[in-house]
Amino acid sequence: MPCLSITRLKLRHWWSVPGYLKATGTASKALQATPGYIDGYLGFSSGQVYWTVSLWTSRKVMEKYHASEAAQVTLARLPKWCGELSVAALDMPISEAPEPAEIARLLDKHGKIESVVRPTDAQARSIVWPDRRVPQMGMRIRPI
């Protein structure tokens, strides 16, 4: 069964943006070349909020990618860079990544908070989607 992965994060400082974008670019290239990756995109909303959406052939394949060096470089930095970090992984019979409004709804319903070093008040209260802003779709990431 395909597995949909959703991440929403809010960077704490503007000076984290270049490092985050560079790490995300590197991870996105690795993602595209990973067997079992189907579809996905990067999203954003105001206030230094970024979303990543990826669809995999199975949860096992997704977890293997998340354990890879390319993903770990970025994932290890997120708790320091972010004031808010929430994720969801859902097994769903779909063939492409849903639109941003549906992604936001799914995160709101199924998301969980990940630990960060300096959480915002909303993160400390375990609110997975505090700004209620549907992300804008940025770069589509297709497999190569």
Secondary structure as UniProt FT lines:
FT   STRAND          3..11
FT   HELIX           14..16
FT   HELIX           17..33
FT   TURN            35..36
FT   STRAND          37..45
FT   TURN            46..48
FT   STRAND          49..56
FT   HELIX           59..66
FT   HELIX           69..81
FT   STRAND          82..91
FT   HELIX           100..110
FT   STRAND          112..113
FT   HELIX           121..124
FT   TURN            125..126
FT   TURN            130..131
FT   STRAND          136..140
//
